[in-house]
Amino acid sequence: MGKHLMYYITLCLLFGGGLFLAIVLAPHHLQQTWAMLFVAVSYVLAGVVHHMVHHRLSVKVVLEYTVVALFGLSLVYFITQIV
């Protein structure tokens, strides 16, 4: 875990900031959508950089991060549509 600590801290800050923005921007759906897109793209980029530095980057890894980001975006989108 020691060599991955910065990655985990980055993800916590990214998702914490995303949650904060989702709450603050709740009345402004378009800005909230852009903020969540930013979080999703940042998540994919952080994963790609992490794998380039600490592991072996492959197309499979990039696709996995992209699919997880898209799943998260769709989850946030549908939750905000219900509320």
mmCIF file of the N, C-alpha and C atoms, coordinates in Angstrom:
data_MODEL
# 
_entry.id   MODEL 
# 
loop_
_atom_site.group_PDB 
_atom_site.id 
_atom_site.type_symbol 
_atom_site.label_atom_id 
_atom_site.label_alt_id 
_atom_site.label_comp_id 
_atom_site.label_asym_id 
_atom_site.label_entity_id 
_atom_site.label_seq_id 
_atom_site.pdbx_PDB_ins_code 
_atom_site.Cartn_x 
_atom_site.Cartn_y 
_atom_site.Cartn_z 
_atom_site.occupancy 
_atom_site.B_iso_or_equiv 
_atom_site.pdbx_formal_charge 
_atom_site.auth_seq_id 
_atom_site.auth_comp_id 
_atom_site.auth_asym_id 
_atom_site.auth_atom_id 
_atom_site.pdbx_PDB_model_num 
ATOM 1   N N  . MET A 1 1  ? 0.825   -1.196 0.000   1.00 0.00 ? 1  MET A N  1 
ATOM 2   C CA . MET A 1 1  ? 0.000   0.000  0.000   1.00 0.00 ? 1  MET A CA 1 
ATOM 3   C C  . MET A 1 1  ? 0.867   1.257  0.000   1.00 0.00 ? 1  MET A C  1 
ATOM 4   N N  . GLY A 1 2  ? 2.088   1.177  0.492   1.00 0.00 ? 2  GLY A N  1 
ATOM 5   C CA . GLY A 1 2  ? 2.939   2.341  0.617   1.00 0.00 ? 2  GLY A CA 1 
ATOM 6   C C  . GLY A 1 2  ? 3.205   3.056  -0.695  1.00 0.00 ? 2  GLY A C  1 
ATOM 7   N N  . LYS A 1 3  ? 3.516   2.298  -1.758  1.00 0.00 ? 3  LYS A N  1 
ATOM 8   C CA . LYS A 1 3  ? 3.825   2.958  -3.025  1.00 0.00 ? 3  LYS A CA 1 
ATOM 9   C C  . LYS A 1 3  ? 2.565   3.424  -3.751  1.00 0.00 ? 3  LYS A C  1 
ATOM 10  N N  . HIS A 1 4  ? 1.404   2.990  -3.286  1.00 0.00 ? 4  HIS A N  1 
ATOM 11  C CA . HIS A 1 4  ? 0.152   3.405  -3.912  1.00 0.00 ? 4  HIS A CA 1 
ATOM 12  C C  . HIS A 1 4  ? -0.589  4.452  -3.083  1.00 0.00 ? 4  HIS A C  1 
ATOM 13  N N  . LEU A 1 5  ? -0.006  4.883  -1.989  1.00 0.00 ? 5  LEU A N  1 
ATOM 14  C CA . LEU A 1 5  ? -0.681  5.817  -1.081  1.00 0.00 ? 5  LEU A CA 1 
ATOM 15  C C  . LEU A 1 5  ? -1.084  7.114  -1.779  1.00 0.00 ? 5  LEU A C  1 
ATOM 16  N N  . MET A 1 6  ? -0.201  7.681  -2.589  1.00 0.00 ? 6  MET A N  1 
ATOM 17  C CA . MET A 1 6  ? -0.538  8.928  -3.290  1.00 0.00 ? 6  MET A CA 1 
ATOM 18  C C  . MET A 1 6  ? -1.718  8.728  -4.230  1.00 0.00 ? 6  MET A C  1 
ATOM 19  N N  . TYR A 1 7  ? -1.789  7.570  -4.863  1.00 0.00 ? 7  TYR A N  1 
ATOM 20  C CA . TYR A 1 7  ? -2.904  7.256  -5.760  1.00 0.00 ? 7  TYR A CA 1 
ATOM 21  C C  . TYR A 1 7  ? -4.212  7.220  -4.976  1.00 0.00 ? 7  TYR A C  1 
ATOM 22  N N  . TYR A 1 8  ? -4.200  6.571  -3.819  1.00 0.00 ? 8  TYR A N  1 
ATOM 23  C CA . TYR A 1 8  ? -5.412  6.483  -3.003  1.00 0.00 ? 8  TYR A CA 1 
ATOM 24  C C  . TYR A 1 8  ? -5.822  7.845  -2.462  1.00 0.00 ? 8  TYR A C  1 
ATOM 25  N N  . ILE A 1 9  ? -4.849  8.639  -2.055  1.00 0.00 ? 9  ILE A N  1 
ATOM 26  C CA . ILE A 1 9  ? -5.149  9.996  -1.582  1.00 0.00 ? 9  ILE A CA 1 
ATOM 27  C C  . ILE A 1 9  ? -5.751  10.823 -2.714  1.00 0.00 ? 9  ILE A C  1 
ATOM 28  N N  . THR A 1 10 ? -5.172  10.696 -3.915  1.00 0.00 ? 10 THR A N  1 
ATOM 29  C CA . THR A 1 10 ? -5.692  11.417 -5.077  1.00 0.00 ? 10 THR A CA 1 
ATOM 30  C C  . THR A 1 10 ? -7.139  11.025 -5.356  1.00 0.00 ? 10 THR A C  1 
ATOM 31  N N  . LEU A 1 11 ? -7.425  9.728  -5.318  1.00 0.00 ? 11 LEU A N  1 
ATOM 32  C CA . LEU A 1 11 ? -8.795  9.276  -5.563  1.00 0.00 ? 11 LEU A CA 1 
ATOM 33  C C  . LEU A 1 11 ? -9.755  9.773  -4.485  1.00 0.00 ? 11 LEU A C  1 
ATOM 34  N N  . CYS A 1 12 ? -9.334  9.744  -3.236  1.00 0.00 ? 12 CYS A N  1 
ATOM 35  C CA . CYS A 1 12 ? -10.191 10.244 -2.151  1.00 0.00 ? 12 CYS A CA 1 
ATOM 36  C C  . CYS A 1 12 ? -10.494 11.727 -2.326  1.00 0.00 ? 12 CYS A C  1 
ATOM 37  N N  . LEU A 1 13 ? -9.473  12.502 -2.662  1.00 0.00 ? 13 LEU A N  1 
ATOM 38  C CA . LEU A 1 13 ? -9.686  13.929 -2.893  1.00 0.00 ? 13 LEU A CA 1 
ATOM 39  C C  . LEU A 1 13 ? -10.578 14.168 -4.116  1.00 0.00 ? 13 LEU A C  1 
ATOM 40  N N  . LEU A 1 14 ? -10.353 13.403 -5.162  1.00 0.00 ? 14 LEU A N  1 
ATOM 41  C CA . LEU A 1 14 ? -11.142 13.541 -6.374  1.00 0.00 ? 14 LEU A CA 1 
ATOM 42  C C  . LEU A 1 14 ? -12.611 13.222 -6.111  1.00 0.00 ? 14 LEU A C  1 
ATOM 43  N N  . PHE A 1 15 ? -12.887 12.090 -5.467  1.00 0.00 ? 15 PHE A N  1 
ATOM 44  C CA . PHE A 1 15 ? -14.272 11.698 -5.217  1.00 0.00 ? 15 PHE A CA 1 
ATOM 45  C C  . PHE A 1 15 ? -14.914 12.550 -4.125  1.00 0.00 ? 15 PHE A C  1 
ATOM 46  N N  . GLY A 1 16 ? -14.128 12.961 -3.139  1.00 0.00 ? 16 GLY A N  1 
ATOM 47  C CA . GLY A 1 16 ? -14.643 13.872 -2.119  1.00 0.00 ? 16 GLY A CA 1 
ATOM 48  C C  . GLY A 1 16 ? -15.024 15.217 -2.725  1.00 0.00 ? 16 GLY A C  1 
ATOM 49  N N  . GLY A 1 17 ? -14.151 15.728 -3.599  1.00 0.00 ? 17 GLY A N  1 
ATOM 50  C CA . GLY A 1 17 ? -14.460 16.974 -4.295  1.00 0.00 ? 17 GLY A CA 1 
ATOM 51  C C  . GLY A 1 17 ? -15.653 16.817 -5.215  1.00 0.00 ? 17 GLY A C  1 
ATOM 52  N N  . GLY A 1 18 ? -15.756 15.665 -5.854  1.00 0.00 ? 18 GLY A N  1 
ATOM 53  C CA . GLY A 1 18 ? -16.910 15.402 -6.717  1.00 0.00 ? 18 GLY A CA 1 
ATOM 54  C C  . GLY A 1 18 ? -18.203 15.365 -5.936  1.00 0.00 ? 18 GLY A C  1 
ATOM 55  N N  . LEU A 1 19 ? -18.179 14.729 -4.767  1.00 0.00 ? 19 LEU A N  1 
ATOM 56  C CA . LEU A 1 19 ? -19.371 14.695 -3.915  1.00 0.00 ? 19 LEU A CA 1 
ATOM 57  C C  . LEU A 1 19 ? -19.751 16.096 -3.459  1.00 0.00 ? 19 LEU A C  1 
ATOM 58  N N  . PHE A 1 20 ? -18.752 16.874 -3.057  1.00 0.00 ? 20 PHE A N  1 
ATOM 59  C CA . PHE A 1 20 ? -19.001 18.255 -2.648  1.00 0.00 ? 20 PHE A CA 1 
ATOM 60  C C  . PHE A 1 20 ? -19.634 19.051 -3.791  1.00 0.00 ? 20 PHE A C  1 
ATOM 61  N N  . LEU A 1 21 ? -19.073 18.921 -4.997  1.00 0.00 ? 21 LEU A N  1 
ATOM 62  C CA . LEU A 1 21 ? -19.627 19.638 -6.140  1.00 0.00 ? 21 LEU A CA 1 
ATOM 63  C C  . LEU A 1 21 ? -21.029 19.159 -6.489  1.00 0.00 ? 21 LEU A C  1 
ATOM 64  N N  . ALA A 1 22 ? -21.277 17.870 -6.368  1.00 0.00 ? 22 ALA A N  1 
ATOM 65  C CA . ALA A 1 22 ? -22.609 17.339 -6.662  1.00 0.00 ? 22 ALA A CA 1 
ATOM 66  C C  . ALA A 1 22 ? -23.649 17.928 -5.715  1.00 0.00 ? 22 ALA A C  1 
ATOM 67  N N  . ILE A 1 23 ? -23.280 18.086 -4.459  1.00 0.00 ? 23 ILE A N  1 
ATOM 68  C CA . ILE A 1 23 ? -24.207 18.653 -3.479  1.00 0.00 ? 23 ILE A CA 1 
ATOM 69  C C  . ILE A 1 23 ? -24.398 20.146 -3.710  1.00 0.00 ? 23 ILE A C  1 
ATOM 70  N N  . VAL A 1 24 ? -23.291 20.866 -3.895  1.00 0.00 ? 24 VAL A N  1 
ATOM 71  C CA . VAL A 1 24 ? -23.363 22.322 -4.066  1.00 0.00 ? 24 VAL A CA 1 
ATOM 72  C C  . VAL A 1 24 ? -24.073 22.697 -5.365  1.00 0.00 ? 24 VAL A C  1 
ATOM 73  N N  . LEU A 1 25 ? -23.830 21.919 -6.412  1.00 0.00 ? 25 LEU A N  1 
ATOM 74  C CA . LEU A 1 25 ? -24.406 22.237 -7.720  1.00 0.00 ? 25 LEU A CA 1 
ATOM 75  C C  . LEU A 1 25 ? -25.741 21.543 -7.975  1.00 0.00 ? 25 LEU A C  1 
ATOM 76  N N  . ALA A 1 26 ? -26.352 20.973 -6.952  1.00 0.00 ? 26 ALA A N  1 
ATOM 77  C CA . ALA A 1 26 ? -27.611 20.244 -7.127  1.00 0.00 ? 26 ALA A CA 1 
ATOM 78  C C  . ALA A 1 26 ? -28.695 21.074 -7.820  1.00 0.00 ? 26 ALA A C  1 
ATOM 79  N N  . PRO A 1 27 ? -28.853 22.355 -7.493  1.00 0.00 ? 27 PRO A N  1 
ATOM 80  C CA . PRO A 1 27 ? -29.897 23.123 -8.189  1.00 0.00 ? 27 PRO A CA 1 
ATOM 81  C C  . PRO A 1 27 ? -29.551 23.441 -9.649  1.00 0.00 ? 27 PRO A C  1 
ATOM 82  N N  . HIS A 1 28 ? -28.304 23.294 -10.015 1.00 0.00 ? 28 HIS A N  1 
ATOM 83  C CA . HIS A 1 28 ? -27.838 23.644 -11.360 1.00 0.00 ? 28 HIS A CA 1 
ATOM 84  C C  . HIS A 1 28 ? -27.427 22.367 -12.095 1.00 0.00 ? 28 HIS A C  1 
ATOM 85  N N  . HIS A 1 29 ? -28.391 21.739 -12.728 1.00 0.00 ? 29 HIS A N  1 
ATOM 86  C CA . HIS A 1 29 ? -28.171 20.409 -13.296 1.00 0.00 ? 29 HIS A CA 1 
ATOM 87  C C  . HIS A 1 29 ? -27.070 20.396 -14.368 1.00 0.00 ? 29 HIS A C  1 
ATOM 88  N N  . LEU A 1 30 ? -27.010 21.395 -15.237 1.00 0.00 ? 30 LEU A N  1 
ATOM 89  C CA . LEU A 1 30 ? -26.000 21.406 -16.296 1.00 0.00 ? 30 LEU A CA 1 
ATOM 90  C C  . LEU A 1 30 ? -24.589 21.514 -15.718 1.00 0.00 ? 30 LEU A C  1 
ATOM 91  N N  . GLN A 1 31 ? -24.392 22.423 -14.759 1.00 0.00 ? 31 GLN A N  1 
ATOM 92  C CA . GLN A 1 31 ? -23.076 22.550 -14.131 1.00 0.00 ? 31 GLN A CA 1 
ATOM 93  C C  . GLN A 1 31 ? -22.705 21.292 -13.360 1.00 0.00 ? 31 GLN A C  1 
ATOM 94  N N  . GLN A 1 32 ? -23.699 20.672 -12.741 1.00 0.00 ? 32 GLN A N  1 
ATOM 95  C CA . GLN A 1 32 ? -23.458 19.428 -12.015 1.00 0.00 ? 32 GLN A CA 1 
ATOM 96  C C  . GLN A 1 32 ? -23.003 18.330 -12.984 1.00 0.00 ? 32 GLN A C  1 
ATOM 97  N N  . THR A 1 33 ? -23.630 18.281 -14.143 1.00 0.00 ? 33 THR A N  1 
ATOM 98  C CA . THR A 1 33 ? -23.258 17.291 -15.151 1.00 0.00 ? 33 THR A CA 1 
ATOM 99  C C  . THR A 1 33 ? -21.825 17.499 -15.610 1.00 0.00 ? 33 THR A C  1 
ATOM 100 N N  . TRP A 1 34 ? -21.444 18.744 -15.873 1.00 0.00 ? 34 TRP A N  1 
ATOM 101 C CA . TRP A 1 34 ? -20.063 19.041 -16.291 1.00 0.00 ? 34 TRP A CA 1 
ATOM 102 C C  . TRP A 1 34 ? -19.064 18.674 -15.194 1.00 0.00 ? 34 TRP A C  1 
ATOM 103 N N  . ALA A 1 35 ? -19.426 18.945 -13.944 1.00 0.00 ? 35 ALA A N  1 
ATOM 104 C CA . ALA A 1 35 ? -18.538 18.612 -12.829 1.00 0.00 ? 35 ALA A CA 1 
ATOM 105 C C  . ALA A 1 35 ? -18.342 17.101 -12.728 1.00 0.00 ? 35 ALA A C  1 
ATOM 106 N N  . MET A 1 36 ? -19.420 16.342 -12.901 1.00 0.00 ? 36 MET A N  1 
ATOM 107 C CA . MET A 1 36 ? -19.312 14.887 -12.828 1.00 0.00 ? 36 MET A CA 1 
ATOM 108 C C  . MET A 1 36 ? -18.529 14.328 -14.017 1.00 0.00 ? 36 MET A C  1 
ATOM 109 N N  . LEU A 1 37 ? -18.660 14.943 -15.184 1.00 0.00 ? 37 LEU A N  1 
ATOM 110 C CA . LEU A 1 37 ? -17.836 14.553 -16.335 1.00 0.00 ? 37 LEU A CA 1 
ATOM 111 C C  . LEU A 1 37 ? -16.362 14.790 -16.045 1.00 0.00 ? 37 LEU A C  1 
ATOM 112 N N  . PHE A 1 38 ? -16.068 15.922 -15.422 1.00 0.00 ? 38 PHE A N  1 
ATOM 113 C CA . PHE A 1 38 ? -14.693 16.232 -15.050 1.00 0.00 ? 38 PHE A CA 1 
ATOM 114 C C  . PHE A 1 38 ? -14.139 15.180 -14.083 1.00 0.00 ? 38 PHE A C  1 
ATOM 115 N N  . VAL A 1 39 ? -14.946 14.797 -13.096 1.00 0.00 ? 39 VAL A N  1 
ATOM 116 C CA . VAL A 1 39 ? -14.518 13.784 -12.124 1.00 0.00 ? 39 VAL A CA 1 
ATOM 117 C C  . VAL A 1 39 ? -14.270 12.450 -12.830 1.00 0.00 ? 39 VAL A C  1 
ATOM 118 N N  . ALA A 1 40 ? -15.170 12.066 -13.738 1.00 0.00 ? 40 ALA A N  1 
ATOM 119 C CA . ALA A 1 40 ? -15.030 10.785 -14.441 1.00 0.00 ? 40 ALA A CA 1 
ATOM 120 C C  . ALA A 1 40 ? -13.773 10.760 -15.312 1.00 0.00 ? 40 ALA A C  1 
ATOM 121 N N  . VAL A 1 41 ? -13.537 11.836 -16.043 1.00 0.00 ? 41 VAL A N  1 
ATOM 122 C CA . VAL A 1 41 ? -12.346 11.900 -16.901 1.00 0.00 ? 41 VAL A CA 1 
ATOM 123 C C  . VAL A 1 41 ? -11.084 11.924 -16.040 1.00 0.00 ? 41 VAL A C  1 
ATOM 124 N N  . SER A 1 42 ? -11.128 12.649 -14.943 1.00 0.00 ? 42 SER A N  1 
ATOM 125 C CA . SER A 1 42 ? -9.975  12.698 -14.035 1.00 0.00 ? 42 SER A CA 1 
ATOM 126 C C  . SER A 1 42 ? -9.690  11.330 -13.438 1.00 0.00 ? 42 SER A C  1 
ATOM 127 N N  . TYR A 1 43 ? -10.735 10.575 -13.131 1.00 0.00 ? 43 TYR A N  1 
ATOM 128 C CA . TYR A 1 43 ? -10.576 9.217  -12.606 1.00 0.00 ? 43 TYR A CA 1 
ATOM 129 C C  . TYR A 1 43 ? -9.868  8.323  -13.627 1.00 0.00 ? 43 TYR A C  1 
ATOM 130 N N  . VAL A 1 44 ? -10.298 8.401  -14.869 1.00 0.00 ? 44 VAL A N  1 
ATOM 131 C CA . VAL A 1 44 ? -9.675  7.594  -15.923 1.00 0.00 ? 44 VAL A CA 1 
ATOM 132 C C  . VAL A 1 44 ? -8.212  8.004  -16.093 1.00 0.00 ? 44 VAL A C  1 
ATOM 133 N N  . LEU A 1 45 ? -7.950  9.299  -16.142 1.00 0.00 ? 45 LEU A N  1 
ATOM 134 C CA . LEU A 1 45 ? -6.572  9.776  -16.308 1.00 0.00 ? 45 LEU A CA 1 
ATOM 135 C C  . LEU A 1 45 ? -5.685  9.380  -15.127 1.00 0.00 ? 45 LEU A C  1 
ATOM 136 N N  . ALA A 1 46 ? -6.220  9.479  -13.914 1.00 0.00 ? 46 ALA A N  1 
ATOM 137 C CA . ALA A 1 46 ? -5.441  9.086  -12.733 1.00 0.00 ? 46 ALA A CA 1 
ATOM 138 C C  . ALA A 1 46 ? -5.105  7.603  -12.788 1.00 0.00 ? 46 ALA A C  1 
ATOM 139 N N  . GLY A 1 47 ? -6.057  6.792  -13.210 1.00 0.00 ? 47 GLY A N  1 
ATOM 140 C CA . GLY A 1 47 ? -5.808  5.358  -13.329 1.00 0.00 ? 47 GLY A CA 1 
ATOM 141 C C  . GLY A 1 47 ? -4.781  5.035  -14.395 1.00 0.00 ? 47 GLY A C  1 
ATOM 142 N N  . VAL A 1 48 ? -4.877  5.722  -15.514 1.00 0.00 ? 48 VAL A N  1 
ATOM 143 C CA . VAL A 1 48 ? -3.921  5.501  -16.609 1.00 0.00 ? 48 VAL A CA 1 
ATOM 144 C C  . VAL A 1 48 ? -2.512  5.899  -16.166 1.00 0.00 ? 48 VAL A C  1 
ATOM 145 N N  . VAL A 1 49 ? -2.387  7.058  -15.552 1.00 0.00 ? 49 VAL A N  1 
ATOM 146 C CA . VAL A 1 49 ? -1.069  7.512  -15.086 1.00 0.00 ? 49 VAL A CA 1 
ATOM 147 C C  . VAL A 1 49 ? -0.527  6.551  -14.029 1.00 0.00 ? 49 VAL A C  1 
ATOM 148 N N  . HIS A 1 50 ? -1.390  6.136  -13.108 1.00 0.00 ? 50 HIS A N  1 
ATOM 149 C CA . HIS A 1 50 ? -0.958  5.208  -12.062 1.00 0.00 ? 50 HIS A CA 1 
ATOM 150 C C  . HIS A 1 50 ? -0.425  3.910  -12.679 1.00 0.00 ? 50 HIS A C  1 
ATOM 151 N N  . HIS A 1 51 ? -1.133  3.393  -13.663 1.00 0.00 ? 51 HIS A N  1 
ATOM 152 C CA . HIS A 1 51 ? -0.685  2.137  -14.276 1.00 0.00 ? 51 HIS A CA 1 
ATOM 153 C C  . HIS A 1 51 ? 0.560   2.329  -15.137 1.00 0.00 ? 51 HIS A C  1 
ATOM 154 N N  . MET A 1 52 ? 0.715   3.502  -15.711 1.00 0.00 ? 52 MET A N  1 
ATOM 155 C CA . MET A 1 52 ? 1.938   3.774  -16.476 1.00 0.00 ? 52 MET A CA 1 
ATOM 156 C C  . MET A 1 52 ? 3.159   3.798  -15.560 1.00 0.00 ? 52 MET A C  1 
ATOM 157 N N  . VAL A 1 53 ? 2.973   4.332  -14.349 1.00 0.00 ? 53 VAL A N  1 
ATOM 158 C CA . VAL A 1 53 ? 4.093   4.500  -13.429 1.00 0.00 ? 53 VAL A CA 1 
ATOM 159 C C  . VAL A 1 53 ? 4.372   3.215  -12.639 1.00 0.00 ? 53 VAL A C  1 
ATOM 160 N N  . HIS A 1 54 ? 3.326   2.581  -12.108 1.00 0.00 ? 54 HIS A N  1 
ATOM 161 C CA . HIS A 1 54 ? 3.519   1.481  -11.161 1.00 0.00 ? 54 HIS A CA 1 
ATOM 162 C C  . HIS A 1 54 ? 3.243   0.092  -11.725 1.00 0.00 ? 54 HIS A C  1 
ATOM 163 N N  . HIS A 1 55 ? 2.560   0.016  -12.819 1.00 0.00 ? 55 HIS A N  1 
ATOM 164 C CA . HIS A 1 55 ? 2.184   -1.286 -13.381 1.00 0.00 ? 55 HIS A CA 1 
ATOM 165 C C  . HIS A 1 55 ? 2.426   -1.266 -14.886 1.00 0.00 ? 55 HIS A C  1 
ATOM 166 N N  . ARG A 1 56 ? 1.789   -2.157 -15.557 1.00 0.00 ? 56 ARG A N  1 
ATOM 167 C CA . ARG A 1 56 ? 1.885   -2.194 -17.012 1.00 0.00 ? 56 ARG A CA 1 
ATOM 168 C C  . ARG A 1 56 ? 0.552   -1.730 -17.597 1.00 0.00 ? 56 ARG A C  1 
ATOM 169 N N  . LEU A 1 57 ? 0.598   -0.676 -18.383 1.00 0.00 ? 57 LEU A N  1 
ATOM 170 C CA . LEU A 1 57 ? -0.619  -0.130 -18.985 1.00 0.00 ? 57 LEU A CA 1 
ATOM 171 C C  . LEU A 1 57 ? -0.984  -0.952 -20.214 1.00 0.00 ? 57 LEU A C  1 
ATOM 172 N N  . SER A 1 58 ? -2.268  -1.298 -20.298 1.00 0.00 ? 58 SER A N  1 
ATOM 173 C CA . SER A 1 58 ? -2.764  -2.034 -21.457 1.00 0.00 ? 58 SER A CA 1 
ATOM 174 C C  . SER A 1 58 ? -4.128  -1.465 -21.851 1.00 0.00 ? 58 SER A C  1 
ATOM 175 N N  . VAL A 1 59 ? -4.584  -1.855 -23.012 1.00 0.00 ? 59 VAL A N  1 
ATOM 176 C CA . VAL A 1 59 ? -5.894  -1.409 -23.486 1.00 0.00 ? 59 VAL A CA 1 
ATOM 177 C C  . VAL A 1 59 ? -6.977  -1.890 -22.529 1.00 0.00 ? 59 VAL A C  1 
ATOM 178 N N  . LYS A 1 60 ? -6.820  -3.094 -22.019 1.00 0.00 ? 60 LYS A N  1 
ATOM 179 C CA . LYS A 1 60 ? -7.795  -3.652 -21.080 1.00 0.00 ? 60 LYS A CA 1 
ATOM 180 C C  . LYS A 1 60 ? -7.947  -2.762 -19.849 1.00 0.00 ? 60 LYS A C  1 
ATOM 181 N N  . VAL A 1 61 ? -6.841  -2.281 -19.310 1.00 0.00 ? 61 VAL A N  1 
ATOM 182 C CA . VAL A 1 61 ? -6.869  -1.425 -18.115 1.00 0.00 ? 61 VAL A CA 1 
ATOM 183 C C  . VAL A 1 61 ? -7.585  -0.121 -18.430 1.00 0.00 ? 61 VAL A C  1 
ATOM 184 N N  . VAL A 1 62 ? -7.273  0.483  -19.559 1.00 0.00 ? 62 VAL A N  1 
ATOM 185 C CA . VAL A 1 62 ? -7.922  1.741  -19.952 1.00 0.00 ? 62 VAL A CA 1 
ATOM 186 C C  . VAL A 1 62 ? -9.424  1.519  -20.116 1.00 0.00 ? 62 VAL A C  1 
ATOM 187 N N  . LEU A 1 63 ? -9.805  0.424  -20.743 1.00 0.00 ? 63 LEU A N  1 
ATOM 188 C CA . LEU A 1 63 ? -11.226 0.117  -20.920 1.00 0.00 ? 63 LEU A CA 1 
ATOM 189 C C  . LEU A 1 63 ? -11.919 -0.120 -19.579 1.00 0.00 ? 63 LEU A C  1 
ATOM 190 N N  . GLU A 1 64 ? -11.239 -0.787 -18.666 1.00 0.00 ? 64 GLU A N  1 
ATOM 191 C CA . GLU A 1 64 ? -11.832 -1.018 -17.343 1.00 0.00 ? 64 GLU A CA 1 
ATOM 192 C C  . GLU A 1 64 ? -12.087 0.302  -16.620 1.00 0.00 ? 64 GLU A C  1 
ATOM 193 N N  . TYR A 1 65 ? -11.116 1.185  -16.608 1.00 0.00 ? 65 TYR A N  1 
ATOM 194 C CA . TYR A 1 65 ? -11.316 2.488  -15.968 1.00 0.00 ? 65 TYR A CA 1 
ATOM 195 C C  . TYR A 1 65 ? -12.428 3.273  -16.660 1.00 0.00 ? 65 TYR A C  1 
ATOM 196 N N  . THR A 1 66 ? -12.487 3.206  -17.974 1.00 0.00 ? 66 THR A N  1 
ATOM 197 C CA . THR A 1 66 ? -13.516 3.922  -18.719 1.00 0.00 ? 66 THR A CA 1 
ATOM 198 C C  . THR A 1 66 ? -14.900 3.366  -18.415 1.00 0.00 ? 66 THR A C  1 
ATOM 199 N N  . VAL A 1 67 ? -15.033 2.060  -18.372 1.00 0.00 ? 67 VAL A N  1 
ATOM 200 C CA . VAL A 1 67 ? -16.332 1.442  -18.075 1.00 0.00 ? 67 VAL A CA 1 
ATOM 201 C C  . VAL A 1 67 ? -16.791 1.796  -16.664 1.00 0.00 ? 67 VAL A C  1 
ATOM 202 N N  . VAL A 1 68 ? -15.883 1.751  -15.698 1.00 0.00 ? 68 VAL A N  1 
ATOM 203 C CA . VAL A 1 68 ? -16.237 2.104  -14.324 1.00 0.00 ? 68 VAL A CA 1 
ATOM 204 C C  . VAL A 1 68 ? -16.651 3.574  -14.251 1.00 0.00 ? 68 VAL A C  1 
ATOM 205 N N  . ALA A 1 69 ? -15.935 4.448  -14.953 1.00 0.00 ? 69 ALA A N  1 
ATOM 206 C CA . ALA A 1 69 ? -16.290 5.871  -14.965 1.00 0.00 ? 69 ALA A CA 1 
ATOM 207 C C  . ALA A 1 69 ? -17.664 6.088  -15.603 1.00 0.00 ? 69 ALA A C  1 
ATOM 208 N N  . LEU A 1 70 ? -17.944 5.396  -16.692 1.00 0.00 ? 70 LEU A N  1 
ATOM 209 C CA . LEU A 1 70 ? -19.250 5.517  -17.341 1.00 0.00 ? 70 LEU A CA 1 
ATOM 210 C C  . LEU A 1 70 ? -20.368 4.972  -16.454 1.00 0.00 ? 70 LEU A C  1 
ATOM 211 N N  . PHE A 1 71 ? -20.095 3.888  -15.758 1.00 0.00 ? 71 PHE A N  1 
ATOM 212 C CA . PHE A 1 71 ? -21.076 3.349  -14.821 1.00 0.00 ? 71 PHE A CA 1 
ATOM 213 C C  . PHE A 1 71 ? -21.364 4.365  -13.714 1.00 0.00 ? 71 PHE A C  1 
ATOM 214 N N  . GLY A 1 72 ? -20.310 4.966  -13.172 1.00 0.00 ? 72 GLY A N  1 
ATOM 215 C CA . GLY A 1 72 ? -20.487 5.987  -12.137 1.00 0.00 ? 72 GLY A CA 1 
ATOM 216 C C  . GLY A 1 72 ? -21.269 7.185  -12.644 1.00 0.00 ? 72 GLY A C  1 
ATOM 217 N N  . LEU A 1 73 ? -20.966 7.615  -13.867 1.00 0.00 ? 73 LEU A N  1 
ATOM 218 C CA . LEU A 1 73 ? -21.709 8.734  -14.457 1.00 0.00 ? 73 LEU A CA 1 
ATOM 219 C C  . LEU A 1 73 ? -23.183 8.400  -14.620 1.00 0.00 ? 73 LEU A C  1 
ATOM 220 N N  . SER A 1 74 ? -23.470 7.214  -15.110 1.00 0.00 ? 74 SER A N  1 
ATOM 221 C CA . SER A 1 74 ? -24.875 6.842  -15.298 1.00 0.00 ? 74 SER A CA 1 
ATOM 222 C C  . SER A 1 74 ? -25.587 6.718  -13.954 1.00 0.00 ? 74 SER A C  1 
ATOM 223 N N  . LEU A 1 75 ? -24.902 6.203  -12.953 1.00 0.00 ? 75 LEU A N  1 
ATOM 224 C CA . LEU A 1 75 ? -25.485 6.101  -11.623 1.00 0.00 ? 75 LEU A CA 1 
ATOM 225 C C  . LEU A 1 75 ? -25.829 7.483  -11.065 1.00 0.00 ? 75 LEU A C  1 
ATOM 226 N N  . VAL A 1 76 ? -24.885 8.405  -11.147 1.00 0.00 ? 76 VAL A N  1 
ATOM 227 C CA . VAL A 1 76 ? -25.127 9.769  -10.673 1.00 0.00 ? 76 VAL A CA 1 
ATOM 228 C C  . VAL A 1 76 ? -26.247 10.423 -11.474 1.00 0.00 ? 76 VAL A C  1 
ATOM 229 N N  . TYR A 1 77 ? -26.242 10.216 -12.781 1.00 0.00 ? 77 TYR A N  1 
ATOM 230 C CA . TYR A 1 77 ? -27.267 10.821 -13.633 1.00 0.00 ? 77 TYR A CA 1 
ATOM 231 C C  . TYR A 1 77 ? -28.667 10.343 -13.232 1.00 0.00 ? 77 TYR A C  1 
ATOM 232 N N  . PHE A 1 78 ? -28.832 9.033  -13.077 1.00 0.00 ? 78 PHE A N  1 
ATOM 233 C CA . PHE A 1 78 ? -30.154 8.510  -12.748 1.00 0.00 ? 78 PHE A CA 1 
ATOM 234 C C  . PHE A 1 78 ? -30.583 8.861  -11.325 1.00 0.00 ? 78 PHE A C  1 
ATOM 235 N N  . ILE A 1 79 ? -29.651 8.933  -10.400 1.00 0.00 ? 79 ILE A N  1 
ATOM 236 C CA . ILE A 1 79 ? -29.993 9.346  -9.043  1.00 0.00 ? 79 ILE A CA 1 
ATOM 237 C C  . ILE A 1 79 ? -30.445 10.793 -9.024  1.00 0.00 ? 79 ILE A C  1 
ATOM 238 N N  . THR A 1 80 ? -29.744 11.649 -9.751  1.00 0.00 ? 80 THR A N  1 
ATOM 239 C CA . THR A 1 80 ? -30.125 13.071 -9.754  1.00 0.00 ? 80 THR A CA 1 
ATOM 240 C C  . THR A 1 80 ? -31.430 13.302 -10.512 1.00 0.00 ? 80 THR A C  1 
ATOM 241 N N  . GLN A 1 81 ? -31.800 12.426 -11.404 1.00 0.00 ? 81 GLN A N  1 
ATOM 242 C CA . GLN A 1 81 ? -33.078 12.550 -12.101 1.00 0.00 ? 81 GLN A CA 1 
ATOM 243 C C  . GLN A 1 81 ? -34.244 12.162 -11.201 1.00 0.00 ? 81 GLN A C  1 
ATOM 244 N N  . ILE A 1 82 ? -33.995 11.238 -10.279 1.00 0.00 ? 82 ILE A N  1 
ATOM 245 C CA . ILE A 1 82 ? -35.055 10.784 -9.370  1.00 0.00 ? 82 ILE A CA 1 
ATOM 246 C C  . ILE A 1 82 ? -35.305 11.814 -8.292  1.00 0.00 ? 82 ILE A C  1 
ATOM 247 N N  . VAL A 1 83 ? -34.242 12.389 -7.772  1.00 0.00 ? 83 VAL A N  1 
ATOM 248 C CA . VAL A 1 83 ? -34.357 13.313 -6.635  1.00 0.00 ? 83 VAL A CA 1 
ATOM 249 C C  . VAL A 1 83 ? -34.895 14.627 -7.062  1.00 0.00 ? 83 VAL A C  1 
# 
